[in-house]
Amino acid sequence: MQRLRLKADGRIVELRDGQEFPLAPSIPGPETAPAVPEANETAPLPAVRDLRRRAQLTQLEFAARLGVPVETIRNWEQGKRAPRGPARALLAVIAHSPDTVFAALATEPSPA
């Protein structure tokens, strides 16, 4: 089983033998950002519509699997809003391994 970790700076790494191996391109942080960023510059992220279509899901199904309102998916796909923070990280993981993410999100937590 593959072990993944979401780092505080948005990077996704695989844990193997006590070491971390990057899975997704790092998102520029303050220490790696260009000196003069361009307006609206963001790290490359596959289009939400492309991710959803690759998963063969409707907007409603994709929203339900991610646990967000369908309006959020529509806004992302139409460019009215952009995913930020944890949503960006989750979409980056979905781009890498959608089946693993959807399986993890579908599991019910066991009662304590």
LUMLUM-715354 format. One record per atom (N, C-alpha, C, CB): chain; x, y negated, z. Coordinates in pm, whole numbers, plus 50000, padded with zeros to 5 digits. Glycine has a CB too. Layout:
// residues N
+----+-------+-------+-------+
: ch :    px :    py :    pz :
+----+-------+-------+-------+
:  A :     X :     Y :     Z :
...
+----+-------+-------+-------+
END
This chain:
// residues 112
+----+-------+-------+-------+
: ch :    px :    py :    pz :
+----+-------+-------+-------+
:  A : 50084 : 50118 : 50000 :
:  A : 50000 : 50000 : 50000 :
:  A : 50089 : 49876 : 50000 :
:  A : 49904 : 50000 : 50122 :
:  A : 50053 : 49782 : 49916 :
:  A : 50129 : 49659 : 49903 :
:  A : 50091 : 49565 : 50016 :
:  A : 50104 : 49594 : 49765 :
:  A : 50192 : 49507 : 50084 :
:  A : 50168 : 49411 : 50191 :
:  A : 50202 : 49272 : 50140 :
:  A : 50252 : 49447 : 50318 :
:  A : 50104 : 49184 : 50147 :
:  A : 50121 : 49047 : 50100 :
:  A : 50108 : 48951 : 50217 :
:  A : 50019 : 49012 : 49989 :
:  A : 50177 : 48838 : 50207 :
:  A : 50167 : 48735 : 50310 :
:  A : 50152 : 48600 : 50242 :
:  A : 50291 : 48736 : 50405 :
:  A : 50059 : 48522 : 50291 :
:  A : 50041 : 48384 : 50245 :
:  A : 50120 : 48295 : 50338 :
:  A : 49888 : 48343 : 50242 :
:  A : 50219 : 48228 : 50284 :
:  A : 50304 : 48140 : 50362 :
:  A : 50233 : 48006 : 50383 :
:  A : 50443 : 48119 : 50293 :
:  A : 50273 : 47932 : 50485 :
:  A : 50211 : 47805 : 50517 :
:  A : 50223 : 47704 : 50404 :
:  A : 50273 : 47748 : 50643 :
:  A : 50327 : 47716 : 50321 :
:  A : 50345 : 47622 : 50211 :
:  A : 50272 : 47664 : 50084 :
:  A : 50492 : 47606 : 50181 :
:  A : 50190 : 47770 : 50092 :
:  A : 50111 : 47813 : 49978 :
:  A : 50174 : 47923 : 49895 :
:  A : 50085 : 47698 : 49891 :
:  A : 50298 : 47961 : 49926 :
:  A : 50362 : 48069 : 49851 :
:  A : 50302 : 48203 : 49894 :
:  A : 50514 : 48069 : 49873 :
:  A : 50303 : 48299 : 49801 :
:  A : 50258 : 48434 : 49829 :
:  A : 50379 : 48525 : 49814 :
:  A : 50141 : 48477 : 49735 :
:  A : 50405 : 48605 : 49916 :
:  A : 50521 : 48693 : 49912 :
:  A : 50477 : 48835 : 49942 :
:  A : 50629 : 48646 : 50011 :
:  A : 50553 : 48930 : 49887 :
:  A : 50533 : 49071 : 49919 :
:  A : 50636 : 49108 : 50025 :
:  A : 50546 : 49163 : 49791 :
:  A : 50592 : 49185 : 50124 :
:  A : 50682 : 49229 : 50230 :
:  A : 50729 : 49371 : 50199 :
:  A : 50612 : 49222 : 50370 :
:  A : 50861 : 49387 : 50184 :
:  A : 50921 : 49519 : 50160 :
:  A : 51048 : 49529 : 50241 :
:  A : 50950 : 49542 : 50008 :
:  A : 51059 : 49633 : 50321 :
:  A : 51180 : 49659 : 50398 :
:  A : 51223 : 49538 : 50480 :
:  A : 51293 : 49702 : 50306 :
:  A : 51127 : 49468 : 50538 :
:  A : 51158 : 49354 : 50623 :
:  A : 51198 : 49229 : 50548 :
:  A : 51266 : 49391 : 50715 :
:  A : 51187 : 49230 : 50415 :
:  A : 51223 : 49112 : 50336 :
:  A : 51102 : 49062 : 50261 :
:  A : 51338 : 49145 : 50238 :
:  A : 51106 : 48936 : 50223 :
:  A : 50998 : 48873 : 50149 :
:  A : 51040 : 48855 : 50003 :
:  A : 50958 : 48738 : 50212 :
:  A : 50950 : 48894 : 49911 :
:  A : 50974 : 48878 : 49769 :
:  A : 50860 : 48796 : 49710 :
:  A : 50986 : 49016 : 49698 :
:  A : 50889 : 48681 : 49647 :
:  A : 50782 : 48594 : 49593 :
:  A : 50702 : 48666 : 49485 :
:  A : 50842 : 48465 : 49535 :
:  A : 50570 : 48649 : 49489 :
:  A : 50482 : 48707 : 49388 :
:  A : 50429 : 48602 : 49292 :
:  A : 50367 : 48780 : 49454 :
:  A : 50399 : 48486 : 49344 :
:  A : 50343 : 48380 : 49261 :
:  A : 50441 : 48264 : 49258 :
:  A : 50204 : 48334 : 49315 :
:  A : 50436 : 48185 : 49153 :
:  A : 50524 : 48068 : 49151 :
:  A : 50496 : 47980 : 49271 :
:  A : 50506 : 47988 : 49021 :
:  A : 50602 : 47925 : 49325 :
:  A : 50583 : 47840 : 49442 :
:  A : 50516 : 47710 : 49402 :
:  A : 50718 : 47813 : 49511 :
:  A : 50438 : 47659 : 49494 :
:  A : 50371 : 47532 : 49474 :
:  A : 50465 : 47425 : 49527 :
:  A : 50231 : 47526 : 49547 :
:  A : 50497 : 47324 : 49446 :
:  A : 50594 : 47224 : 49493 :
:  A : 50549 : 47160 : 49623 :
:  A : 50615 : 47117 : 49387 :
:  A : 50638 : 47160 : 49718 :
:  A : 50612 : 47096 : 49847 :
:  A : 50694 : 46969 : 49855 :
:  A : 50645 : 47191 : 49965 :
:  A : 50696 : 46905 : 49970 :
:  A : 50771 : 46780 : 49983 :
:  A : 50919 : 46798 : 49952 :
:  A : 50753 : 46725 : 50123 :
:  A : 50976 : 46914 : 49989 :
:  A : 51118 : 46934 : 49967 :
:  A : 51152 : 46968 : 49823 :
:  A : 51168 : 47041 : 50058 :
:  A : 51055 : 47016 : 49744 :
:  A : 51083 : 47055 : 49606 :
:  A : 51009 : 46968 : 49505 :
:  A : 51045 : 47199 : 49584 :
:  A : 50931 : 46874 : 49552 :
:  A : 50853 : 46790 : 49462 :
:  A : 50945 : 46694 : 49386 :
:  A : 50746 : 46711 : 49539 :
:  A : 50908 : 46659 : 49262 :
:  A : 50988 : 46563 : 49188 :
:  A : 50988 : 46427 : 49259 :
:  A : 50935 : 46549 : 49045 :
:  A : 51092 : 46351 : 49236 :
:  A : 51106 : 46222 : 49303 :
:  A : 50990 : 46129 : 49270 :
:  A : 51238 : 46155 : 49264 :
:  A : 50944 : 46128 : 49144 :
:  A : 50832 : 46044 : 49104 :
:  A : 50727 : 46134 : 49038 :
:  A : 50878 : 45930 : 49006 :
:  A : 50632 : 46186 : 49117 :
:  A : 50532 : 46274 : 49057 :
:  A : 50438 : 46197 : 48967 :
:  A : 50452 : 46345 : 49166 :
:  A : 50394 : 46264 : 48861 :
:  A : 50298 : 46203 : 48770 :
:  A : 50160 : 46207 : 48834 :
:  A : 50297 : 46274 : 48633 :
:  A : 50071 : 46120 : 48788 :
:  A : 49936 : 46116 : 48843 :
:  A : 49865 : 46248 : 48817 :
:  A : 49856 : 45998 : 48782 :
:  A : 49793 : 46297 : 48917 :
:  A : 49716 : 46420 : 48909 :
:  A : 49799 : 46542 : 48875 :
:  A : 49607 : 46405 : 48808 :
:  A : 49927 : 46543 : 48908 :
:  A : 50012 : 46657 : 48879 :
:  A : 49987 : 46766 : 48983 :
:  A : 50162 : 46615 : 48877 :
:  A : 49965 : 46888 : 48936 :
:  A : 49946 : 47001 : 49026 :
:  A : 50026 : 47118 : 48973 :
:  A : 49796 : 47038 : 49040 :
:  A : 50051 : 47216 : 49060 :
:  A : 50121 : 47337 : 49016 :
:  A : 50030 : 47414 : 48921 :
:  A : 50161 : 47426 : 49139 :
:  A : 50089 : 47479 : 48822 :
:  A : 50006 : 47552 : 48726 :
:  A : 49928 : 47663 : 48795 :
:  A : 50092 : 47611 : 48615 :
:  A : 49802 : 47671 : 48763 :
:  A : 49713 : 47773 : 48817 :
:  A : 49624 : 47818 : 48703 :
:  A : 49630 : 47720 : 48940 :
:  A : 49608 : 47949 : 48684 :
:  A : 49518 : 47992 : 48576 :
:  A : 49380 : 47930 : 48595 :
:  A : 49508 : 48146 : 48572 :
:  A : 49316 : 47900 : 48485 :
:  A : 49183 : 47840 : 48492 :
:  A : 49088 : 47933 : 48566 :
:  A : 49129 : 47809 : 48351 :
:  A : 49006 : 47877 : 48652 :
:  A : 48913 : 47957 : 48731 :
:  A : 48822 : 48036 : 48639 :
:  A : 48830 : 47867 : 48825 :
:  A : 48777 : 47973 : 48531 :
:  A : 48690 : 48043 : 48436 :
:  A : 48761 : 48166 : 48379 :
:  A : 48647 : 47949 : 48322 :
:  A : 48890 : 48153 : 48346 :
:  A : 48965 : 48267 : 48293 :
:  A : 48977 : 48378 : 48396 :
:  A : 49104 : 48222 : 48248 :
:  A : 49005 : 48342 : 48521 :
:  A : 49014 : 48443 : 48627 :
:  A : 48881 : 48516 : 48643 :
:  A : 49056 : 48379 : 48760 :
:  A : 48773 : 48439 : 48644 :
:  A : 48640 : 48498 : 48662 :
:  A : 48605 : 48589 : 48545 :
:  A : 48534 : 48388 : 48676 :
:  A : 48635 : 48545 : 48425 :
:  A : 48604 : 48627 : 48307 :
:  A : 48688 : 48754 : 48302 :
:  A : 48625 : 48547 : 48180 :
:  A : 48816 : 48742 : 48342 :
:  A : 48901 : 48863 : 48347 :
:  A : 48846 : 48965 : 48446 :
:  A : 49045 : 48827 : 48385 :
:  A : 48784 : 48915 : 48553 :
:  A : 48723 : 49003 : 48653 :
:  A : 48585 : 49052 : 48609 :
:  A : 48712 : 48932 : 48787 :
:  A : 48538 : 49001 : 48496 :
:  A : 48408 : 49035 : 48439 :
:  A : 48294 : 49010 : 48538 :
:  A : 48407 : 49182 : 48395 :
:  A : 48297 : 48890 : 48595 :
:  A : 48195 : 48850 : 48692 :
:  A : 48125 : 48724 : 48645 :
:  A : 48257 : 48828 : 48830 :
:  A : 47998 : 48711 : 48682 :
:  A : 47927 : 48586 : 48658 :
:  A : 47972 : 48485 : 48762 :
:  A : 47771 : 48608 : 48663 :
:  A : 47934 : 48360 : 48742 :
:  A : 47968 : 48258 : 48842 :
:  A : 47908 : 48293 : 48978 :
:  A : 47918 : 48120 : 48796 :
:  A : 47786 : 48341 : 48977 :
:  A : 47718 : 48377 : 49101 :
:  A : 47791 : 48493 : 49171 :
:  A : 47572 : 48415 : 49074 :
:  A : 47830 : 48595 : 49097 :
:  A : 47900 : 48710 : 49154 :
:  A : 48038 : 48668 : 49207 :
:  A : 47915 : 48821 : 49049 :
:  A : 48110 : 48586 : 49130 :
:  A : 48243 : 48541 : 49170 :
:  A : 48234 : 48460 : 49299 :
:  A : 48309 : 48457 : 49058 :
:  A : 48135 : 48369 : 49306 :
:  A : 48116 : 48287 : 49425 :
:  A : 48084 : 48375 : 49546 :
:  A : 48003 : 48185 : 49403 :
:  A : 47999 : 48476 : 49527 :
:  A : 47963 : 48565 : 49638 :
:  A : 48085 : 48642 : 49687 :
:  A : 47853 : 48662 : 49594 :
:  A : 48168 : 48689 : 49595 :
:  A : 48286 : 48764 : 49636 :
:  A : 48386 : 48678 : 49711 :
:  A : 48353 : 48826 : 49514 :
:  A : 48396 : 48549 : 49672 :
:  A : 48490 : 48459 : 49739 :
:  A : 48429 : 48396 : 49865 :
:  A : 48534 : 48350 : 49644 :
:  A : 48297 : 48406 : 49879 :
:  A : 48232 : 48347 : 49995 :
:  A : 48220 : 48196 : 49987 :
:  A : 48308 : 48384 : 50119 :
:  A : 48201 : 48145 : 49865 :
:  A : 48183 : 48001 : 49846 :
:  A : 48052 : 47978 : 49771 :
:  A : 48302 : 47939 : 49768 :
:  A : 47995 : 47859 : 49780 :
:  A : 47873 : 47829 : 49703 :
:  A : 47902 : 47834 : 49553 :
:  A : 47817 : 47691 : 49742 :
:  A : 47802 : 47876 : 49476 :
:  A : 47819 : 47883 : 49331 :
:  A : 47850 : 47745 : 49273 :
:  A : 47692 : 47941 : 49265 :
:  A : 47803 : 47639 : 49337 :
:  A : 47832 : 47504 : 49291 :
:  A : 47983 : 47476 : 49294 :
:  A : 47757 : 47400 : 49376 :
:  A : 48052 : 47534 : 49390 :
:  A : 48197 : 47517 : 49399 :
:  A : 48264 : 47576 : 49275 :
:  A : 48253 : 47583 : 49528 :
:  A : 48223 : 47695 : 49237 :
:  A : 48279 : 47760 : 49117 :
:  A : 48248 : 47676 : 48994 :
:  A : 48223 : 47905 : 49100 :
:  A : 48126 : 47628 : 48984 :
:  A : 48087 : 47545 : 48868 :
:  A : 48171 : 47419 : 48862 :
:  A : 47936 : 47508 : 48875 :
:  A : 48190 : 47354 : 48976 :
:  A : 48270 : 47230 : 48979 :
:  A : 48415 : 47258 : 48939 :
:  A : 48266 : 47167 : 49119 :
:  A : 48472 : 47369 : 48986 :
:  A : 48609 : 47405 : 48948 :
:  A : 48617 : 47430 : 48798 :
:  A : 48657 : 47530 : 49025 :
:  A : 48522 : 47505 : 48745 :
:  A : 48527 : 47540 : 48602 :
:  A : 48504 : 47419 : 48512 :
:  A : 48424 : 47647 : 48571 :
:  A : 48423 : 47326 : 48557 :
:  A : 48393 : 47208 : 48477 :
:  A : 48494 : 47096 : 48497 :
:  A : 48256 : 47157 : 48509 :
:  A : 48590 : 47118 : 48586 :
:  A : 48693 : 47017 : 48610 :
:  A : 48649 : 46901 : 48696 :
:  A : 48742 : 46965 : 48481 :
:  A : 48531 : 46913 : 48760 :
:  A : 48484 : 46805 : 48848 :
:  A : 48564 : 46802 : 48977 :
:  A : 48335 : 46823 : 48879 :
:  A : 48609 : 46919 : 49019 :
:  A : 48693 : 46932 : 49139 :
:  A : 48799 : 47036 : 49110 :
:  A : 48608 : 46972 : 49265 :
:  A : 48906 : 47032 : 49189 :
:  A : 49013 : 47130 : 49174 :
:  A : 49028 : 47207 : 49305 :
:  A : 49147 : 47061 : 49135 :
:  A : 49053 : 47338 : 49295 :
:  A : 49075 : 47414 : 49418 :
:  A : 49197 : 47361 : 49491 :
:  A : 49092 : 47565 : 49387 :
:  A : 49189 : 47355 : 49624 :
:  A : 49301 : 47306 : 49703 :
:  A : 49330 : 47403 : 49816 :
:  A : 49272 : 47166 : 49759 :
:  A : 49446 : 47392 : 49874 :
:  A : 49484 : 47466 : 49994 :
:  A : 49463 : 47615 : 49984 :
:  A : 49409 : 47415 : 50109 :
:  A : 49389 : 47673 : 50080 :
:  A : 49367 : 47817 : 50082 :
:  A : 49299 : 47869 : 49955 :
:  A : 49285 : 47854 : 50203 :
:  A : 49211 : 47790 : 49896 :
:  A : 49143 : 47834 : 49774 :
:  A : 49244 : 47851 : 49660 :
:  A : 49034 : 47732 : 49733 :
:  A : 49339 : 47758 : 49647 :
:  A : 49445 : 47769 : 49546 :
:  A : 49526 : 47895 : 49567 :
:  A : 49537 : 47646 : 49549 :
:  A : 49561 : 47921 : 49693 :
:  A : 49641 : 48039 : 49725 :
:  A : 49563 : 48166 : 49692 :
:  A : 49682 : 48038 : 49873 :
:  A : 49436 : 48169 : 49728 :
:  A : 49354 : 48287 : 49700 :
:  A : 49342 : 48309 : 49549 :
:  A : 49214 : 48271 : 49762 :
:  A : 49321 : 48203 : 49474 :
:  A : 49311 : 48217 : 49328 :
:  A : 49443 : 48263 : 49268 :
:  A : 49268 : 48085 : 49265 :
:  A : 49554 : 48219 : 49324 :
:  A : 49684 : 48266 : 49276 :
:  A : 49702 : 48415 : 49300 :
:  A : 49798 : 48188 : 49344 :
:  A : 49655 : 48463 : 49414 :
:  A : 49662 : 48606 : 49443 :
:  A : 49568 : 48682 : 49350 :
:  A : 49628 : 48635 : 49591 :
:  A : 49448 : 48628 : 49327 :
:  A : 49354 : 48692 : 49235 :
:  A : 49415 : 48703 : 49096 :
:  A : 49221 : 48613 : 49229 :
:  A : 49489 : 48601 : 49054 :
:  A : 49554 : 48605 : 48922 :
:  A : 49655 : 48719 : 48916 :
:  A : 49624 : 48472 : 48892 :
:  A : 49718 : 48749 : 49029 :
:  A : 49819 : 48854 : 49033 :
:  A : 49758 : 48993 : 49051 :
:  A : 49918 : 48827 : 49145 :
:  A : 49660 : 49005 : 49140 :
:  A : 49606 : 49136 : 49174 :
:  A : 49459 : 49125 : 49215 :
:  A : 49688 : 49200 : 49288 :
:  A : 49369 : 49105 : 49117 :
:  A : 49228 : 49082 : 49151 :
:  A : 49162 : 49198 : 49224 :
:  A : 49152 : 49052 : 49026 :
:  A : 49191 : 49321 : 49183 :
:  A : 49126 : 49436 : 49246 :
:  A : 49160 : 49444 : 49395 :
:  A : 49166 : 49565 : 49177 :
:  A : 49285 : 49417 : 49428 :
:  A : 49328 : 49422 : 49567 :
:  A : 49257 : 49315 : 49649 :
:  A : 49481 : 49404 : 49578 :
:  A : 49247 : 49195 : 49594 :
:  A : 49183 : 49084 : 49666 :
:  A : 49035 : 49114 : 49688 :
:  A : 49199 : 48952 : 49590 :
:  A : 48965 : 49156 : 49582 :
:  A : 48822 : 49180 : 49594 :
:  A : 48795 : 49297 : 49689 :
:  A : 48761 : 49208 : 49457 :
:  A : 48882 : 49398 : 49689 :
:  A : 48865 : 49510 : 49783 :
:  A : 48885 : 49462 : 49926 :
:  A : 48965 : 49624 : 49750 :
:  A : 48985 : 49376 : 49947 :
:  A : 49010 : 49325 : 50082 :
:  A : 48895 : 49236 : 50129 :
:  A : 49142 : 49247 : 50087 :
:  A : 48841 : 49155 : 50040 :
:  A : 48731 : 49066 : 50077 :
:  A : 48601 : 49142 : 50101 :
:  A : 48710 : 48961 : 49969 :
:  A : 48587 : 49260 : 50041 :
:  A : 48464 : 49337 : 50052 :
:  A : 48458 : 49417 : 50182 :
:  A : 48450 : 49431 : 49935 :
:  A : 48572 : 49437 : 50247 :
:  A : 48571 : 49518 : 50368 :
:  A : 48511 : 49442 : 50484 :
:  A : 48712 : 49564 : 50403 :
:  A : 48429 : 49510 : 50559 :
:  A : 48368 : 49451 : 50677 :
:  A : 48462 : 49466 : 50795 :
:  A : 48230 : 49516 : 50707 :
:  A : 48484 : 49363 : 50873 :
:  A : 48568 : 49376 : 50992 :
:  A : 48501 : 49469 : 51093 :
:  A : 48597 : 49238 : 51056 :
:  A : 48581 : 49552 : 51154 :
:  A : 48525 : 49644 : 51254 :
:  A : 48496 : 49569 : 51382 :
:  A : 48622 : 49762 : 51280 :
:  A : 48387 : 49604 : 51452 :
:  A : 48355 : 49534 : 51576 :
:  A : 48460 : 49562 : 51683 :
:  A : 48217 : 49573 : 51627 :
:  A : 48490 : 49463 : 51764 :
:  A : 48595 : 49476 : 51866 :
:  A : 48543 : 49544 : 51991 :
:  A : 48652 : 49340 : 51902 :
+----+-------+-------+-------+
END
